Amino acid sequence: MNKVDVISNIFERNVGVHLNEAEYDLEFNQINNWDSLKHVQFIVDLELELNIQFTAEELEIGNSIKKIFEIINEK
């Protein structure tokens, strides 16, 4: 499974929303089910499953799926 599939599956599991590629630009506040608690769990699950750790700065700017993809691809 590639990173895009892993990230999409983790997002769907935590937020309950299946994303298609057109929705990757959506931001945190544009998806009703994506609240702060679900965001934290999403980030924690990404860190655990991808064996990465987000910095505080990355968490601040990681407010869209697209930006999260970019951050993960840089790691």
mmCIF file of the N, C-alpha and C atoms, coordinates in Angstrom:
data_MODEL
# 
_entry.id   MODEL 
# 
loop_
_atom_site.group_PDB 
_atom_site.id 
_atom_site.type_symbol 
_atom_site.label_atom_id 
_atom_site.label_alt_id 
_atom_site.label_comp_id 
_atom_site.label_asym_id 
_atom_site.label_entity_id 
_atom_site.label_seq_id 
_atom_site.pdbx_PDB_ins_code 
_atom_site.Cartn_x 
_atom_site.Cartn_y 
_atom_site.Cartn_z 
_atom_site.occupancy 
_atom_site.B_iso_or_equiv 
_atom_site.pdbx_formal_charge 
_atom_site.auth_seq_id 
_atom_site.auth_comp_id 
_atom_site.auth_asym_id 
_atom_site.auth_atom_id 
_atom_site.pdbx_PDB_model_num 
ATOM 1   N N  . MET A 1 1  ? 0.855   -1.179 0.000  1.00 0.00 ? 1  MET A N  1 
ATOM 2   C CA . MET A 1 1  ? 0.000   0.000  0.000  1.00 0.00 ? 1  MET A CA 1 
ATOM 3   C C  . MET A 1 1  ? 0.899   1.240  0.000  1.00 0.00 ? 1  MET A C  1 
ATOM 4   N N  . ASN A 1 2  ? 0.615   2.199  -0.867 1.00 0.00 ? 2  ASN A N  1 
ATOM 5   C CA . ASN A 1 2  ? 1.436   3.406  -0.934 1.00 0.00 ? 2  ASN A CA 1 
ATOM 6   C C  . ASN A 1 2  ? 1.009   4.418  0.131  1.00 0.00 ? 2  ASN A C  1 
ATOM 7   N N  . LYS A 1 3  ? 1.797   5.462  0.287  1.00 0.00 ? 3  LYS A N  1 
ATOM 8   C CA . LYS A 1 3  ? 1.532   6.458  1.333  1.00 0.00 ? 3  LYS A CA 1 
ATOM 9   C C  . LYS A 1 3  ? 0.188   7.146  1.159  1.00 0.00 ? 3  LYS A C  1 
ATOM 10  N N  . VAL A 1 4  ? -0.183  7.419  -0.076 1.00 0.00 ? 4  VAL A N  1 
ATOM 11  C CA . VAL A 1 4  ? -1.468  8.082  -0.325 1.00 0.00 ? 4  VAL A CA 1 
ATOM 12  C C  . VAL A 1 4  ? -2.606  7.219  0.195  1.00 0.00 ? 4  VAL A C  1 
ATOM 13  N N  . ASP A 1 5  ? -2.559  5.927  -0.094 1.00 0.00 ? 5  ASP A N  1 
ATOM 14  C CA . ASP A 1 5  ? -3.601  5.017  0.391  1.00 0.00 ? 5  ASP A CA 1 
ATOM 15  C C  . ASP A 1 5  ? -3.603  4.932  1.908  1.00 0.00 ? 5  ASP A C  1 
ATOM 16  N N  . VAL A 1 6  ? -2.422  4.867  2.501  1.00 0.00 ? 6  VAL A N  1 
ATOM 17  C CA . VAL A 1 6  ? -2.317  4.783  3.963  1.00 0.00 ? 6  VAL A CA 1 
ATOM 18  C C  . VAL A 1 6  ? -2.915  6.033  4.598  1.00 0.00 ? 6  VAL A C  1 
ATOM 19  N N  . ILE A 1 7  ? -2.521  7.197  4.108  1.00 0.00 ? 7  ILE A N  1 
ATOM 20  C CA . ILE A 1 7  ? -3.026  8.456  4.662  1.00 0.00 ? 7  ILE A CA 1 
ATOM 21  C C  . ILE A 1 7  ? -4.539  8.559  4.473  1.00 0.00 ? 7  ILE A C  1 
ATOM 22  N N  . SER A 1 8  ? -5.016  8.223  3.298  1.00 0.00 ? 8  SER A N  1 
ATOM 23  C CA . SER A 1 8  ? -6.459  8.277  3.026  1.00 0.00 ? 8  SER A CA 1 
ATOM 24  C C  . SER A 1 8  ? -7.229  7.323  3.928  1.00 0.00 ? 8  SER A C  1 
ATOM 25  N N  . ASN A 1 9  ? -6.708  6.122  4.120  1.00 0.00 ? 9  ASN A N  1 
ATOM 26  C CA . ASN A 1 9  ? -7.377  5.142  4.986  1.00 0.00 ? 9  ASN A CA 1 
ATOM 27  C C  . ASN A 1 9  ? -7.403  5.604  6.441  1.00 0.00 ? 9  ASN A C  1 
ATOM 28  N N  . ILE A 1 10 ? -6.299  6.171  6.903  1.00 0.00 ? 10 ILE A N  1 
ATOM 29  C CA . ILE A 1 10 ? -6.244  6.672  8.276  1.00 0.00 ? 10 ILE A CA 1 
ATOM 30  C C  . ILE A 1 10 ? -7.227  7.825  8.440  1.00 0.00 ? 10 ILE A C  1 
ATOM 31  N N  . PHE A 1 11 ? -7.287  8.707  7.449  1.00 0.00 ? 11 PHE A N  1 
ATOM 32  C CA . PHE A 1 11 ? -8.234  9.829  7.511  1.00 0.00 ? 11 PHE A CA 1 
ATOM 33  C C  . PHE A 1 11 ? -9.663  9.316  7.571  1.00 0.00 ? 11 PHE A C  1 
ATOM 34  N N  . GLU A 1 12 ? -9.980  8.371  6.705  1.00 0.00 ? 12 GLU A N  1 
ATOM 35  C CA . GLU A 1 12 ? -11.347 7.832  6.682  1.00 0.00 ? 12 GLU A CA 1 
ATOM 36  C C  . GLU A 1 12 ? -11.688 7.152  8.003  1.00 0.00 ? 12 GLU A C  1 
ATOM 37  N N  . ARG A 1 13 ? -10.753 6.425  8.554  1.00 0.00 ? 13 ARG A N  1 
ATOM 38  C CA . ARG A 1 13 ? -10.983 5.730  9.825  1.00 0.00 ? 13 ARG A CA 1 
ATOM 39  C C  . ARG A 1 13 ? -11.221 6.727  10.959 1.00 0.00 ? 13 ARG A C  1 
ATOM 40  N N  . ASN A 1 14 ? -10.505 7.826  10.971 1.00 0.00 ? 14 ASN A N  1 
ATOM 41  C CA . ASN A 1 14 ? -10.622 8.793  12.061 1.00 0.00 ? 14 ASN A CA 1 
ATOM 42  C C  . ASN A 1 14 ? -11.732 9.805  11.877 1.00 0.00 ? 14 ASN A C  1 
ATOM 43  N N  . VAL A 1 15 ? -11.933 10.253 10.656 1.00 0.00 ? 15 VAL A N  1 
ATOM 44  C CA . VAL A 1 15 ? -12.892 11.321 10.403 1.00 0.00 ? 15 VAL A CA 1 
ATOM 45  C C  . VAL A 1 15 ? -14.209 10.785 9.841  1.00 0.00 ? 15 VAL A C  1 
ATOM 46  N N  . GLY A 1 16 ? -14.165 9.598  9.251  1.00 0.00 ? 16 GLY A N  1 
ATOM 47  C CA . GLY A 1 16 ? -15.376 9.016  8.704  1.00 0.00 ? 16 GLY A CA 1 
ATOM 48  C C  . GLY A 1 16 ? -15.728 9.549  7.330  1.00 0.00 ? 16 GLY A C  1 
ATOM 49  N N  . VAL A 1 17 ? -14.740 10.140 6.658  1.00 0.00 ? 17 VAL A N  1 
ATOM 50  C CA . VAL A 1 17 ? -14.962 10.714 5.340  1.00 0.00 ? 17 VAL A CA 1 
ATOM 51  C C  . VAL A 1 17 ? -13.957 10.109 4.379  1.00 0.00 ? 17 VAL A C  1 
ATOM 52  N N  . HIS A 1 18 ? -14.464 9.550  3.277  1.00 0.00 ? 18 HIS A N  1 
ATOM 53  C CA . HIS A 1 18 ? -13.584 9.034  2.228  1.00 0.00 ? 18 HIS A CA 1 
ATOM 54  C C  . HIS A 1 18 ? -13.186 10.197 1.340  1.00 0.00 ? 18 HIS A C  1 
ATOM 55  N N  . LEU A 1 19 ? -11.894 10.331 1.132  1.00 0.00 ? 19 LEU A N  1 
ATOM 56  C CA . LEU A 1 19 ? -11.391 11.426 0.310  1.00 0.00 ? 19 LEU A CA 1 
ATOM 57  C C  . LEU A 1 19 ? -11.072 10.956 -1.092 1.00 0.00 ? 19 LEU A C  1 
ATOM 58  N N  . ASN A 1 20 ? -11.406 11.770 -2.060 1.00 0.00 ? 20 ASN A N  1 
ATOM 59  C CA . ASN A 1 20 ? -10.900 11.529 -3.404 1.00 0.00 ? 20 ASN A CA 1 
ATOM 60  C C  . ASN A 1 20 ? -9.869  12.619 -3.685 1.00 0.00 ? 20 ASN A C  1 
ATOM 61  N N  . GLU A 1 21 ? -9.124  12.456 -4.725 1.00 0.00 ? 21 GLU A N  1 
ATOM 62  C CA . GLU A 1 21 ? -8.011  13.358 -5.004 1.00 0.00 ? 21 GLU A CA 1 
ATOM 63  C C  . GLU A 1 21 ? -8.441  14.818 -5.112 1.00 0.00 ? 21 GLU A C  1 
ATOM 64  N N  . ALA A 1 22 ? -9.627  15.063 -5.576 1.00 0.00 ? 22 ALA A N  1 
ATOM 65  C CA . ALA A 1 22 ? -10.115 16.435 -5.719 1.00 0.00 ? 22 ALA A CA 1 
ATOM 66  C C  . ALA A 1 22 ? -10.302 17.126 -4.368 1.00 0.00 ? 22 ALA A C  1 
ATOM 67  N N  . GLU A 1 23 ? -10.426 16.342 -3.318 1.00 0.00 ? 23 GLU A N  1 
ATOM 68  C CA . GLU A 1 23 ? -10.681 16.914 -1.995 1.00 0.00 ? 23 GLU A CA 1 
ATOM 69  C C  . GLU A 1 23 ? -9.412  17.146 -1.181 1.00 0.00 ? 23 GLU A C  1 
ATOM 70  N N  . TYR A 1 24 ? -8.260  16.838 -1.712 1.00 0.00 ? 24 TYR A N  1 
ATOM 71  C CA . TYR A 1 24 ? -7.021  16.966 -0.952 1.00 0.00 ? 24 TYR A CA 1 
ATOM 72  C C  . TYR A 1 24 ? -6.720  18.405 -0.554 1.00 0.00 ? 24 TYR A C  1 
ATOM 73  N N  . ASP A 1 25 ? -7.261  19.387 -1.254 1.00 0.00 ? 25 ASP A N  1 
ATOM 74  C CA . ASP A 1 25 ? -7.036  20.784 -0.904 1.00 0.00 ? 25 ASP A CA 1 
ATOM 75  C C  . ASP A 1 25 ? -7.936  21.272 0.224  1.00 0.00 ? 25 ASP A C  1 
ATOM 76  N N  . LEU A 1 26 ? -8.906  20.464 0.610  1.00 0.00 ? 26 LEU A N  1 
ATOM 77  C CA . LEU A 1 26 ? -9.805  20.882 1.678  1.00 0.00 ? 26 LEU A CA 1 
ATOM 78  C C  . LEU A 1 26 ? -9.032  21.060 2.974  1.00 0.00 ? 26 LEU A C  1 
ATOM 79  N N  . GLU A 1 27 ? -9.416  22.084 3.725  1.00 0.00 ? 27 GLU A N  1 
ATOM 80  C CA . GLU A 1 27 ? -8.763  22.380 4.984  1.00 0.00 ? 27 GLU A CA 1 
ATOM 81  C C  . GLU A 1 27 ? -9.598  21.880 6.150  1.00 0.00 ? 27 GLU A C  1 
ATOM 82  N N  . PHE A 1 28 ? -8.936  21.839 7.289  1.00 0.00 ? 28 PHE A N  1 
ATOM 83  C CA . PHE A 1 28 ? -9.509  21.361 8.535  1.00 0.00 ? 28 PHE A CA 1 
ATOM 84  C C  . PHE A 1 28 ? -10.922 21.894 8.776  1.00 0.00 ? 28 PHE A C  1 
ATOM 85  N N  . ASN A 1 29 ? -11.134 23.174 8.611  1.00 0.00 ? 29 ASN A N  1 
ATOM 86  C CA . ASN A 1 29 ? -12.428 23.782 8.917  1.00 0.00 ? 29 ASN A CA 1 
ATOM 87  C C  . ASN A 1 29 ? -13.475 23.595 7.818  1.00 0.00 ? 29 ASN A C  1 
ATOM 88  N N  . GLN A 1 30 ? -13.132 22.934 6.713  1.00 0.00 ? 30 GLN A N  1 
ATOM 89  C CA . GLN A 1 30 ? -14.081 22.751 5.613  1.00 0.00 ? 30 GLN A CA 1 
ATOM 90  C C  . GLN A 1 30 ? -14.763 21.382 5.616  1.00 0.00 ? 30 GLN A C  1 
ATOM 91  N N  . ILE A 1 31 ? -14.362 20.513 6.511  1.00 0.00 ? 31 ILE A N  1 
ATOM 92  C CA . ILE A 1 31 ? -14.972 19.191 6.601  1.00 0.00 ? 31 ILE A CA 1 
ATOM 93  C C  . ILE A 1 31 ? -15.624 19.082 7.971  1.00 0.00 ? 31 ILE A C  1 
ATOM 94  N N  . ASN A 1 32 ? -16.947 18.975 7.986  1.00 0.00 ? 32 ASN A N  1 
ATOM 95  C CA . ASN A 1 32 ? -17.698 19.009 9.243  1.00 0.00 ? 32 ASN A CA 1 
ATOM 96  C C  . ASN A 1 32 ? -17.215 17.987 10.270 1.00 0.00 ? 32 ASN A C  1 
ATOM 97  N N  . ASN A 1 33 ? -16.930 16.781 9.850  1.00 0.00 ? 33 ASN A N  1 
ATOM 98  C CA . ASN A 1 33 ? -16.540 15.728 10.788 1.00 0.00 ? 33 ASN A CA 1 
ATOM 99  C C  . ASN A 1 33 ? -15.104 15.863 11.280 1.00 0.00 ? 33 ASN A C  1 
ATOM 100 N N  . TRP A 1 34 ? -14.327 16.731 10.694 1.00 0.00 ? 34 TRP A N  1 
ATOM 101 C CA . TRP A 1 34 ? -12.906 16.852 11.035 1.00 0.00 ? 34 TRP A CA 1 
ATOM 102 C C  . TRP A 1 34 ? -12.742 17.891 12.146 1.00 0.00 ? 34 TRP A C  1 
ATOM 103 N N  . ASP A 1 35 ? -13.032 17.477 13.369 1.00 0.00 ? 35 ASP A N  1 
ATOM 104 C CA . ASP A 1 35 ? -12.889 18.385 14.504 1.00 0.00 ? 35 ASP A CA 1 
ATOM 105 C C  . ASP A 1 35 ? -11.503 18.234 15.122 1.00 0.00 ? 35 ASP A C  1 
ATOM 106 N N  . SER A 1 36 ? -11.219 19.011 16.148 1.00 0.00 ? 36 SER A N  1 
ATOM 107 C CA . SER A 1 36 ? -9.873  19.031 16.726 1.00 0.00 ? 36 SER A CA 1 
ATOM 108 C C  . SER A 1 36 ? -9.483  17.691 17.342 1.00 0.00 ? 36 SER A C  1 
ATOM 109 N N  . LEU A 1 37 ? -10.401 17.006 17.981 1.00 0.00 ? 37 LEU A N  1 
ATOM 110 C CA . LEU A 1 37 ? -10.094 15.704 18.572 1.00 0.00 ? 37 LEU A CA 1 
ATOM 111 C C  . LEU A 1 37 ? -9.770  14.675 17.489 1.00 0.00 ? 37 LEU A C  1 
ATOM 112 N N  . LYS A 1 38 ? -10.555 14.656 16.437 1.00 0.00 ? 38 LYS A N  1 
ATOM 113 C CA . LYS A 1 38 ? -10.299 13.725 15.329 1.00 0.00 ? 38 LYS A CA 1 
ATOM 114 C C  . LYS A 1 38 ? -8.995  14.073 14.616 1.00 0.00 ? 38 LYS A C  1 
ATOM 115 N N  . HIS A 1 39 ? -8.671  15.355 14.562 1.00 0.00 ? 39 HIS A N  1 
ATOM 116 C CA . HIS A 1 39 ? -7.413  15.779 13.945 1.00 0.00 ? 39 HIS A CA 1 
ATOM 117 C C  . HIS A 1 39 ? -6.223  15.234 14.744 1.00 0.00 ? 39 HIS A C  1 
ATOM 118 N N  . VAL A 1 40 ? -6.289  15.355 16.060 1.00 0.00 ? 40 VAL A N  1 
ATOM 119 C CA . VAL A 1 40 ? -5.209  14.847 16.912 1.00 0.00 ? 40 VAL A CA 1 
ATOM 120 C C  . VAL A 1 40 ? -5.057  13.343 16.727 1.00 0.00 ? 40 VAL A C  1 
ATOM 121 N N  . GLN A 1 41 ? -6.163  12.614 16.719 1.00 0.00 ? 41 GLN A N  1 
ATOM 122 C CA . GLN A 1 41 ? -6.086  11.163 16.549 1.00 0.00 ? 41 GLN A CA 1 
ATOM 123 C C  . GLN A 1 41 ? -5.557  10.801 15.163 1.00 0.00 ? 41 GLN A C  1 
ATOM 124 N N  . PHE A 1 42 ? -5.949  11.550 14.159 1.00 0.00 ? 42 PHE A N  1 
ATOM 125 C CA . PHE A 1 42 ? -5.447  11.357 12.800 1.00 0.00 ? 42 PHE A CA 1 
ATOM 126 C C  . PHE A 1 42 ? -3.930  11.512 12.769 1.00 0.00 ? 42 PHE A C  1 
ATOM 127 N N  . ILE A 1 43 ? -3.428  12.559 13.379 1.00 0.00 ? 43 ILE A N  1 
ATOM 128 C CA . ILE A 1 43 ? -1.989  12.816 13.414 1.00 0.00 ? 43 ILE A CA 1 
ATOM 129 C C  . ILE A 1 43 ? -1.260  11.719 14.182 1.00 0.00 ? 43 ILE A C  1 
ATOM 130 N N  . VAL A 1 44 ? -1.797  11.329 15.325 1.00 0.00 ? 44 VAL A N  1 
ATOM 131 C CA . VAL A 1 44 ? -1.173  10.261 16.125 1.00 0.00 ? 44 VAL A CA 1 
ATOM 132 C C  . VAL A 1 44 ? -1.120  8.964  15.326 1.00 0.00 ? 44 VAL A C  1 
ATOM 133 N N  . ASP A 1 45 ? -2.205  8.622  14.672 1.00 0.00 ? 45 ASP A N  1 
ATOM 134 C CA . ASP A 1 45 ? -2.236  7.394  13.865 1.00 0.00 ? 45 ASP A CA 1 
ATOM 135 C C  . ASP A 1 45 ? -1.258  7.465  12.692 1.00 0.00 ? 45 ASP A C  1 
ATOM 136 N N  . LEU A 1 46 ? -1.131  8.630  12.069 1.00 0.00 ? 46 LEU A N  1 
ATOM 137 C CA . LEU A 1 46 ? -0.145  8.793  10.997 1.00 0.00 ? 46 LEU A CA 1 
ATOM 138 C C  . LEU A 1 46 ? 1.258   8.548  11.531 1.00 0.00 ? 46 LEU A C  1 
ATOM 139 N N  . GLU A 1 47 ? 1.560   9.137  12.668 1.00 0.00 ? 47 GLU A N  1 
ATOM 140 C CA . GLU A 1 47 ? 2.886   8.966  13.262 1.00 0.00 ? 47 GLU A CA 1 
ATOM 141 C C  . GLU A 1 47 ? 3.170   7.498  13.573 1.00 0.00 ? 47 GLU A C  1 
ATOM 142 N N  . LEU A 1 48 ? 2.192   6.824  14.145 1.00 0.00 ? 48 LEU A N  1 
ATOM 143 C CA . LEU A 1 48 ? 2.383   5.416  14.516 1.00 0.00 ? 48 LEU A CA 1 
ATOM 144 C C  . LEU A 1 48 ? 2.519   4.517  13.290 1.00 0.00 ? 48 LEU A C  1 
ATOM 145 N N  . GLU A 1 49 ? 1.635   4.676  12.335 1.00 0.00 ? 49 GLU A N  1 
ATOM 146 C CA . GLU A 1 49 ? 1.621   3.774  11.187 1.00 0.00 ? 49 GLU A CA 1 
ATOM 147 C C  . GLU A 1 49 ? 2.738   4.049  10.184 1.00 0.00 ? 49 GLU A C  1 
ATOM 148 N N  . LEU A 1 50 ? 3.182   5.301  10.099 1.00 0.00 ? 50 LEU A N  1 
ATOM 149 C CA . LEU A 1 50 ? 4.238   5.646  9.150  1.00 0.00 ? 50 LEU A CA 1 
ATOM 150 C C  . LEU A 1 50 ? 5.602   5.776  9.821  1.00 0.00 ? 50 LEU A C  1 
ATOM 151 N N  . ASN A 1 51 ? 5.620   5.584  11.130 1.00 0.00 ? 51 ASN A N  1 
ATOM 152 C CA . ASN A 1 51 ? 6.859   5.663  11.910 1.00 0.00 ? 51 ASN A CA 1 
ATOM 153 C C  . ASN A 1 51 ? 7.569   7.007  11.684 1.00 0.00 ? 51 ASN A C  1 
ATOM 154 N N  . ILE A 1 52 ? 6.809   8.071  11.860 1.00 0.00 ? 52 ILE A N  1 
ATOM 155 C CA . ILE A 1 52 ? 7.324   9.434  11.711 1.00 0.00 ? 52 ILE A CA 1 
ATOM 156 C C  . ILE A 1 52 ? 6.915   10.234 12.935 1.00 0.00 ? 52 ILE A C  1 
ATOM 157 N N  . GLN A 1 53 ? 7.443   11.448 13.034 1.00 0.00 ? 53 GLN A N  1 
ATOM 158 C CA . GLN A 1 53 ? 7.006   12.352 14.084 1.00 0.00 ? 53 GLN A CA 1 
ATOM 159 C C  . GLN A 1 53 ? 6.916   13.762 13.507 1.00 0.00 ? 53 GLN A C  1 
ATOM 160 N N  . PHE A 1 54 ? 5.784   14.384 13.728 1.00 0.00 ? 54 PHE A N  1 
ATOM 161 C CA . PHE A 1 54 ? 5.577   15.752 13.270 1.00 0.00 ? 54 PHE A CA 1 
ATOM 162 C C  . PHE A 1 54 ? 6.181   16.717 14.274 1.00 0.00 ? 54 PHE A C  1 
ATOM 163 N N  . THR A 1 55 ? 6.780   17.785 13.767 1.00 0.00 ? 55 THR A N  1 
ATOM 164 C CA . THR A 1 55 ? 7.266   18.846 14.638 1.00 0.00 ? 55 THR A CA 1 
ATOM 165 C C  . THR A 1 55 ? 6.099   19.778 14.963 1.00 0.00 ? 55 THR A C  1 
ATOM 166 N N  . ALA A 1 56 ? 6.291   20.636 15.951 1.00 0.00 ? 56 ALA A N  1 
ATOM 167 C CA . ALA A 1 56 ? 5.251   21.606 16.303 1.00 0.00 ? 56 ALA A CA 1 
ATOM 168 C C  . ALA A 1 56 ? 4.946   22.520 15.117 1.00 0.00 ? 56 ALA A C  1 
ATOM 169 N N  . GLU A 1 57 ? 5.978   22.910 14.395 1.00 0.00 ? 57 GLU A N  1 
ATOM 170 C CA . GLU A 1 57 ? 5.784   23.781 13.233 1.00 0.00 ? 57 GLU A CA 1 
ATOM 171 C C  . GLU A 1 57 ? 4.969   23.079 12.142 1.00 0.00 ? 57 GLU A C  1 
ATOM 172 N N  . GLU A 1 58 ? 5.260   21.804 11.930 1.00 0.00 ? 58 GLU A N  1 
ATOM 173 C CA . GLU A 1 58 ? 4.517   21.037 10.920 1.00 0.00 ? 58 GLU A CA 1 
ATOM 174 C C  . GLU A 1 58 ? 3.059   20.884 11.311 1.00 0.00 ? 58 GLU A C  1 
ATOM 175 N N  . LEU A 1 59 ? 2.810   20.709 12.596 1.00 0.00 ? 59 LEU A N  1 
ATOM 176 C CA . LEU A 1 59 ? 1.429   20.591 13.053 1.00 0.00 ? 59 LEU A CA 1 
ATOM 177 C C  . LEU A 1 59 ? 0.662   21.891 12.836 1.00 0.00 ? 59 LEU A C  1 
ATOM 178 N N  . GLU A 1 60 ? 1.336   23.012 12.992 1.00 0.00 ? 60 GLU A N  1 
ATOM 179 C CA . GLU A 1 60 ? 0.696   24.312 12.778 1.00 0.00 ? 60 GLU A CA 1 
ATOM 180 C C  . GLU A 1 60 ? 0.282   24.517 11.334 1.00 0.00 ? 60 GLU A C  1 
ATOM 181 N N  . ILE A 1 61 ? 1.128   24.070 10.397 1.00 0.00 ? 61 ILE A N  1 
ATOM 182 C CA . ILE A 1 61 ? 0.818   24.310 8.984  1.00 0.00 ? 61 ILE A CA 1 
ATOM 183 C C  . ILE A 1 61 ? 0.078   23.140 8.339  1.00 0.00 ? 61 ILE A C  1 
ATOM 184 N N  . GLY A 1 62 ? -0.062  22.036 9.037  1.00 0.00 ? 62 GLY A N  1 
ATOM 185 C CA . GLY A 1 62 ? -0.721  20.854 8.487  1.00 0.00 ? 62 GLY A CA 1 
ATOM 186 C C  . GLY A 1 62 ? -2.219  20.890 8.633  1.00 0.00 ? 62 GLY A C  1 
ATOM 187 N N  . ASN A 1 63 ? -2.833  21.907 8.050  1.00 0.00 ? 63 ASN A N  1 
ATOM 188 C CA . ASN A 1 63 ? -4.267  22.087 8.205  1.00 0.00 ? 63 ASN A CA 1 
ATOM 189 C C  . ASN A 1 63 ? -5.078  21.643 6.994  1.00 0.00 ? 63 ASN A C  1 
ATOM 190 N N  . SER A 1 64 ? -4.409  20.980 6.045  1.00 0.00 ? 64 SER A N  1 
ATOM 191 C CA . SER A 1 64 ? -5.121  20.415 4.892  1.00 0.00 ? 64 SER A CA 1 
ATOM 192 C C  . SER A 1 64 ? -4.503  19.060 4.572  1.00 0.00 ? 64 SER A C  1 
ATOM 193 N N  . ILE A 1 65 ? -5.251  18.230 3.920  1.00 0.00 ? 65 ILE A N  1 
ATOM 194 C CA . ILE A 1 65 ? -4.736  16.916 3.529  1.00 0.00 ? 65 ILE A CA 1 
ATOM 195 C C  . ILE A 1 65 ? -3.533  17.089 2.608  1.00 0.00 ? 65 ILE A C  1 
ATOM 196 N N  . LYS A 1 66 ? -3.621  18.015 1.674  1.00 0.00 ? 66 LYS A N  1 
ATOM 197 C CA . LYS A 1 66 ? -2.522  18.249 0.737  1.00 0.00 ? 66 LYS A CA 1 
ATOM 198 C C  . LYS A 1 66 ? -1.246  18.624 1.482  1.00 0.00 ? 66 LYS A C  1 
ATOM 199 N N  . LYS A 1 67 ? -1.349  19.510 2.464  1.00 0.00 ? 67 LYS A N  1 
ATOM 200 C CA . LYS A 1 67 ? -0.169  19.933 3.207  1.00 0.00 ? 67 LYS A CA 1 
ATOM 201 C C  . LYS A 1 67 ? 0.386   18.769 4.035  1.00 0.00 ? 67 LYS A C  1 
ATOM 202 N N  . ILE A 1 68 ? -0.482  17.953 4.594  1.00 0.00 ? 68 ILE A N  1 
ATOM 203 C CA . ILE A 1 68 ? -0.030  16.783 5.348  1.00 0.00 ? 68 ILE A CA 1 
ATOM 204 C C  . ILE A 1 68 ? 0.718   15.824 4.432  1.00 0.00 ? 68 ILE A C  1 
ATOM 205 N N  . PHE A 1 69 ? 0.213   15.606 3.212  1.00 0.00 ? 69 PHE A N  1 
ATOM 206 C CA . PHE A 1 69 ? 0.929   14.788 2.222  1.00 0.00 ? 69 PHE A CA 1 
ATOM 207 C C  . PHE A 1 69 ? 2.321   15.361 1.966  1.00 0.00 ? 69 PHE A C  1 
ATOM 208 N N  . GLU A 1 70 ? 2.391   16.671 1.772  1.00 0.00 ? 70 GLU A N  1 
ATOM 209 C CA . GLU A 1 70 ? 3.672   17.312 1.495  1.00 0.00 ? 70 GLU A CA 1 
ATOM 210 C C  . GLU A 1 70 ? 4.654   17.131 2.648  1.00 0.00 ? 70 GLU A C  1 
ATOM 211 N N  . ILE A 1 71 ? 4.177   17.322 3.865  1.00 0.00 ? 71 ILE A N  1 
ATOM 212 C CA . ILE A 1 71 ? 5.039   17.163 5.047  1.00 0.00 ? 71 ILE A CA 1 
ATOM 213 C C  . ILE A 1 71 ? 5.550   15.738 5.136  1.00 0.00 ? 71 ILE A C  1 
ATOM 214 N N  . ILE A 1 72 ? 4.666   14.766 4.940  1.00 0.00 ? 72 ILE A N  1 
ATOM 215 C CA . ILE A 1 72 ? 5.059   13.358 5.035  1.00 0.00 ? 72 ILE A CA 1 
ATOM 216 C C  . ILE A 1 72 ? 6.040   13.003 3.931  1.00 0.00 ? 72 ILE A C  1 
ATOM 217 N N  . ASN A 1 73 ? 5.836   13.508 2.742  1.00 0.00 ? 73 ASN A N  1 
ATOM 218 C CA . ASN A 1 73 ? 6.743   13.207 1.630  1.00 0.00 ? 73 ASN A CA 1 
ATOM 219 C C  . ASN A 1 73 ? 8.139   13.785 1.854  1.00 0.00 ? 73 ASN A C  1 
ATOM 220 N N  . GLU A 1 74 ? 8.240   14.819 2.648  1.00 0.00 ? 74 GLU A N  1 
ATOM 221 C CA . GLU A 1 74 ? 9.542   15.411 2.951  1.00 0.00 ? 74 GLU A CA 1 
ATOM 222 C C  . GLU A 1 74 ? 10.313  14.604 4.000  1.00 0.00 ? 74 GLU A C  1 
ATOM 223 N N  . LYS A 1 75 ? 9.647   13.725 4.679  1.00 0.00 ? 75 LYS A N  1 
ATOM 224 C CA . LYS A 1 75 ? 10.291  12.949 5.755  1.00 0.00 ? 75 LYS A CA 1 
ATOM 225 C C  . LYS A 1 75 ? 10.970  11.718 5.210  1.00 0.00 ? 75 LYS A C  1 
# 
